[in-house]
Amino acid sequence: MTPRRPNLLFVFSDQHRATDLGCYGNGHVRTPHLDAFAAQGARAKVAVSNTPVCGPYRASLMTGMYTHRCGYPTNYLPFRPPGPCVADVFKANGYDTGYVGKWHLNFPDGDHEQNRSDDPAAGFVPHNSRHGFDDYWAAFNGGHQYHSWTYYRDEPTPIHVNAYQPETQVDQALEFIRERQAHGTPWCLFLSWGPPHTPFDPPHGYAEPYDGTPLPQNVPDGRAAEYASDALPKYYGLIQTLDEAFGRLMAELDRMGAAEDTISVYTSDHGEMLGSHGYRGNKRWPYEASLRVPLLVRYPGQIRAGSVLNRPVGTPDLYPTLVDLAGLTPPCGLDGRSAATALLTGDESHRDQYAYCSMPYAYVPWPGWRALRSPRHMYARTQDGPWMLYDMDRDPWETRNLVSDAASADLVAEMEAALCRCMADVGDDWGYRVDSGDWRLWQPDTSKMRANDLGVPWPGSEALTDAPDSRHARER
C-alpha cells in the first residue's frame, strides 16, 4: 500500500521581520505559540526575501524564480508565470489546493489603482489567475483593512466581514482542512495574513502593554525614534495577535489528528524598517530589517525538533523545498535550490553559501540595489549611496559599515566577486562588469533601458521582455 503523502500548510504574514519573534532572540514581543512551533521543528537562521516587496515575493514564491526572471520585479504588474506554479505541482499529484487571504498578483493591466476603485469586484481574482489553487478560494487581491474588510470566493461578489481578519481567516483555513480530512484527501493550503503590515491597527488592548519598549540600536534619535516609539508597540501588538491565531490553528490541526501528517511552515514576505537606519517605515532596503524574515518548518518524525538551518535560504528556494519535502519532483527551470536535504538530515554541504537579493529602480521610484547575504556578512551595491558591508555576527544591528575599512579590503573584494558571480549565474547584468570602487563613480548599464508597463525605466536585465537564462535553471 502506498503511504499517504503529507499535507502542506504554508502560513505567511506580511512585513514581519525575523528579529521580532521570541525564537529569534526578541525578549519583548510575546510569541509563545510560534516559539513552541519553532522548537518542534527547524528554524532558518538566515532566511531572506530576495526582493523585499509584497508582489515580487509572491511571484517568486509561486514560480521558484528570481523576480527579474519571472517578470515581476516590482508591485502592480501582470503576473504571467513562465512555468507551472507551486500549487500546480501539488494539484497535478492529487492534492486538493486552497488559498486564503491576500493574493496581490492580479494586475492584468498594470493598474495599481485597481483595488482602490469603486468597482465592487475590483479585488476579485478570476479562476484562470489563481495558478493551481483550484479547490478552495477565500481571498482578495490586495488591501489592508483588518477590522472591516472584503473577500471573494468563486464569484465576483464581495463578501463583507466585520471581524478581525486573521481570526476569520483561521476559520476559513480550518473549514478547508476539515473537509479534506473527512475525505482522506491530501491537501495543500496557503494562508496569507495581512498584518503586521501597515496600518498598525491592532485590536484594542494589544498595543498598550508594549508602550515604552526599548527601540533597536539602529534607530537614530530624532524623528525616526519618535516614529518608532509610537509604531513599535502597535507592530508588536499585531504580531501577538498573529501568534494567538497561529496557536489556535495548530491546536485544531492537532485535535483533528492532522498535525503528524502535515508539513507546516510559518514565514513572511519581507521585513519592516520601522525607523531602523532612519527609514521611517516600509521595506525595499538592503538591510536586515527589510530583508530577513522568519522561517519555521515542522514535519513531525522527519525534521529534528529544535534544529537550525544555518545556510541562507531565499524566496525562490521555498518552492523546490516544499515540493521535495512532500516527496514530489520539482519541475525543471527553477532558480531555487531545495533545502529539503538540509532540513531532513542536517547536511548543509550542498547548500549555497550566499543568497542573492535585488531591487529594481521601482515604480515609486526607489533607487535600485543588488546584495548578497552569506551566513555571516551582508554586502550591497547601491545605486544612490555608499555600498555596504556588515559583519552580522559582530554587528547584528548594522551600525558599522566596513566597505571603506582598509582592514576589510580583502573581504570587500571577496564579496564583490561573489556578487558578480551570482549576478552572472542568474542572468542579471545590472552593472556587474563594473569593478568595485568608489560608489560615486558607478552607474548602472543603461544601454538597454526601456520603459516598463508603468512608464518607468528599468536598467539592464530588468528591462528584458523575456526572462534571461539562468545557470541554476539550466542545471536542473
N, C-alpha and C positions, 0 to 999 in steps of 0.2 A: 504494500500500500504506500503510495506516495505521500510523504509528510505534508501537512498543510503549510503553505507559505505564510510568513509573518505578515501582519498588518503593518501599516505605516501611519503614524500620527506626527505630522510636521507642524509645529506651532511656532509662528514668528510674529514678533511685535514690531513696532515702527519707532525707530530712533532711541533704542535702549543701548547705551554704551556699556562695555564689559565691566568697567570699573565700578558700576553701580549695582552690584549683587554681592551678597554676603560670601558666596563661594568663590568670588574673585577678590576677596580681601576687604570689602567695604563693611565697616563696623557700624554704620549709621542707618542705612536703609534696611527695612525689615522684609526679608525674603526667605522665610523658613521653609516653604514648600519647594521652591526652586533649589535651595541649598540641599535639602534632603534628596531631591531628584538627582542632583549632581553626584551625591555620594553613592547613589545606586548604579551609576554608570560612569561615563567618561566626560571629562571637561577638557576642551581645547584651550591651551594656554594662549595661543595666538591665532584667533580666527579674525579675518578681516573682510570688510565689504570692499571689493576691488574697485568699484565706482560707487562711492557712498551717497547715492541719491535713490529715492523711492522706486521710480520706474526702471532705471538701469539695473538695480539689484534684482528686481523681479524678472526682468528679461534674461539676465544672466543665470538666475536660479532655474528658470524654466528650460533654458536651452543648453546649459552646461558650457557656455561660450563667453569669452570676454565681450564687453559691450560694443566695442568697435567692430567685432566680427559678427555679432548677431543683429547689428543695425540699430542699436538702442543706446547711444552714449549719453543721452540726457532725457529729461521728462517730456511727456506730451508728444510722442512720435507714434506713427503707425507701427504696430508690432507684427512683423512678418517673419516668423522663425524660419531659418533655413533648413531645419530638420525636425524630427519628432521631439516634442517636449517631454519632460519627465513624466507627466501624467499619461501621455500616450503609451509609454513603455509599460506602465502598470496596467493600463486598460487592455493592452494587447495580450497581457499574460493572465487575464481572467479576473482582475481586480475590479471591484466597484470603486469609483473615484468620486470624491466630493470636494467642494471648496466653500469656505465660509469666511466672510469678511471683505477687506479691501483688496481690490484687484489691481487697478491703476495701470492697465496696459491697453485699454480700448480707446485709442485716439486715432481713428482711421484717417482723419483729415489733418492731423497735427494741430488740433484745436484745443489749446489749453484752457479755453473758457467753457469747454463742453459741459463740465459738471456744475457750472455756476449759472447756467441759463435757467429760464423759466419753464423749459420743457420738462414735464414730469417724468419722461423716460430717459432723461439725459444720462443718468447713472446706470442704465441697463446695459448689460453685456450680452449680445446675441449668442446663440449656441455655437455658431461657427467661429466665434472668437474666444472660446473657452479652452481650447487646445488640450483636450483629453479629459477634462473634468466634466464628465457626461452624466453622472447618475444622481448628483445632488448639488444644488446651487442655492446658496443664500448669501448673496454678495452684492456689491456695488462697485462702481468704477473708481470712485475717489471721494475725498471729503473727510473732515474730522469733526463731526458733531457727535459728542459722546453721550448726551443725555436725551436728546430728541433727534431721531435720525431715520433714514430710509434705506431699505434694501430691496432686492428683487429676487424672484425665483425664475420660473421659466417663461414668464410673460413680462412685457414692458410696463407692468402696472406696479407703481411704487407701494411698498408696504411700510407704513409709518409705525415707529416704536417710540414710546416714552418710557424708557428704562435705560439703565447703564449698559452701554454697548457690549463690553466684554462678557458680562454675565449672560445676556441674551445669546451671544454667540457661543458660549459654552453649552447652553441649552440646545442650540441648533446642532452643534457638533455631536452631542450625546444622542440626539434624535437619529442622526445618520448612523452612528456606531451601533445603537441598539437594534436598528432594523437589520443591519448586516450580520450582527452576532446571532440574531434569531434564526437566520437562514444559513449560517455557516459559510458565508461568502467572504473571502479575503478582501480587505478594504484598504484604501489609501485616501487619507483626508488631510488637506491643508487648511489650517486655521490661521487667518491673518488678522491680528489685532491692530487697531489704530493707535492707542496710547503706547508709550508716553510722548508721542509726537504732539507738538503744539496743536491746539491751545492747552495750556497747563491748567486743566479744569477738572480736578478730581472730585469725587463725591464729598459732601460735607463731612468734615472731621478727619480727613486723611492727610491734609497738608499741615495742620496746626502742630502735631507732635514733632514735626521736623523744623519748626522755627528755630533759628539760631544754630543750625547745623554748620560746622566749620566748612569753609569753602576749600576746594582743591588748591594745592600750592601754585598751580599755573594760572590762577585767576588774578590778574593785577588789580591793584587798588583803583578807586575811582568809579567811573560809570559801569565798567564791567562787573565790579564787585557789587555795586548797588543792584544791578540787574540780577546777578546770580543769587544774591541773598534773598530776593523776592521769588525767583523762579525755582530754585533748587528744592524748597520744601514741597512745592506743588508737583514737581517732577518726581520726587521720591514718593509722594502720595499716590501718583498714578502707577508707579512701579509696584507699590504694595498691593494695589487693587488687582493688578495682573497676577501677582504671586498668589493671592487668595483664589482667583478664578482658576489658575493653573492647578492649585491644590485640589479644588473641587473636581476638576476634570480627571485628575489622576486617581482620586478616591473612587469615582464612579467607574473608571476603567478597571480598577482592581475589583470592585464589587461585582462587576459583570463577568469576572474571570477572564478578561481580555488582556490584562497587563503583561502576562508571561509570554504571550504570542505577538507582542506588538513592539516594533521599533519606534520609540518615542523621542522626539527632538524638540529642544527649545533653542531659538536663536533670535536675531533681529536683523533688520535690513541695513542698518548703519547706526552710527552713534549720534551724539549731540554735543555741540561745543559748549553751550551754556556758560559763556563768559571766559572759557579757557583761552589763554593767549590773547585776550582782549576781544575775541569774537563774541558778539552778543548772544548768538544762538545759531541753531541750524547745524548743517553738516558741510560736506563738499570740500573740506580742507585736509591736507596731508598730515594730520595729527592723530594721535591715538584716540582722542575723544571722539573724533569723527569716524575713523576707520575701523577701530577694534570693537568687536561685538561678542556677546556671549555665545557659546556653542556647547550645548549639553546633549549627550546622546545616551539613551538607556536601551539595552536589549538584554533582558534577563537571561542568564545562563550562557550568554555569548560574549558580552563585553564585561570585562572585570570591573566590579564595583570599586569606585574611588580611583580609577586610573586617570592619567593625564596624558593628553596628546601634546607633544612639545613642538613638533614642526609646524610651520604656518599652514593654515587651511583657508582657502579663498572661496568666494561665492561660486565660481564655476566647478569647484571640486564637489559641491554638495550633490548635484545630480548623479554623477557616477558612483559616489559613495552610497547614496540611498538605494540605488538600483543594485549595486553589488551586495550590500547588506541583506537585501531581500532574496538573494540567490538568483537574480536575473542578469541579463547580459546588456551592458550599456551599448548604444549604437556607436558606429564609427563617426569620426568627425568632431568629437567633443574636445574642448580645450582643457577641461578639468581633469584632475588626476584623483582617482579614488583613494580615500583614506580608510577603506574598509579593512584592509590587512592590518594596518597600524592599530585600529580600534579593536579588532578581534584577537590579535596576537601580541600587541605591544611592540612589534618590529616596525620601526620607523625608517629603516635603512633605505627604503625605496622612495621615501617622500622627498619632494623638492625642498631645497634649503631656503628658498625665497618665495614670497607671494608678491606678484606684480600688481600694482594699482595704477589707476589712471583717472584723470578728469579732463574733459574737453573744455574748450572755450565755449561755455554752455549758453543756453537761451537767456540767462538772466541779464547780461552775460557775466560769468565768473571767470577769473583767469585760470588757464589750464595748468596742469602739472602731471608728472609721472613719478612714481615712487616704488620703492622696494622695501619689503619688511622681511627681515631674517629673524631667527629665533631671538636674537639679541639686539639688532640695530634697525633703526628706521632711517631711510635715506630718501630724499625727494629732490627732484629737479623742478623748479617752478618757473612760471612764465613771467611773473611780475615782481619777484623779490628774491632775496638770498636763498640759495639752495640750502638744504637742511640735512644734518646728520645727528642722530641722537643715540646714545647708549642707553637702551631701555632697562637694562639691569641696574645700572648705577644711577640713572636719571629718569625714573618712570614718569615724571611729570613734564619732561622735555623742557627743562629750564636752561640748558646749556647747549647751544648749537656748536658742534665740533667741526663744521665743514671748513672753517678758516683756521683751525687749530693746527699749527705746524706739526705737533706730535701725532696728529691723526691723518697726516697726508697719505700714508700708505693705505689706511682703511678707506679714506675717501676714494682713492684710485680703485681699490678693490670693489667697492660698492658701485661706483660708476661703471666699471667694466661689466659687472653682473647685471646692472640695469640695461646696458646696451645689449647684452646677450638676450635677456628676457624680451626686450622690445623686438629684436630681430626674430626671435622664436615665434612670437605671436603676430608678426606682420605689422608692427606698429612703427612707422618711420618718423615719428614726431621728434625730429632733430637728433636722433640717436647717433648720427655720424659725426656730430659736433663733439670735439674733445672737451673734457671737463676743464673748466676755467672760471674766469670772472663772470658771474651770472649776469652782470650788466652788459656784457658783450654778446650774450647769447640771444638768439631769436629763433623761433620755430621755422621750419621749412615751409614757406608759403607758395612754393612753385605750383602746387596742385590745389590751391584753395578754391572752393566753390561755396555757394550759399546752401544751407540745409533747407528743409521744408518750411522752416520758420523765418527764413531770410537772414540767418545768422551764419557768418563764415566759420568753417572748421578748418584747421590746418592739417596737412599731412594725411595720414591714413584715415582720419575721421571724416574726410571729405569723399571717400570712395563709396560708390553706389553699391558695389558687391563686396562681400567680406573678403579681405585679403587672406592668403594662405597662412597656415599656422603649422609649425613643426609638430606641436603637440597633437594637432588633428591628423597630420599625415602619419604619425607613428601609431595611431590607434588601430 
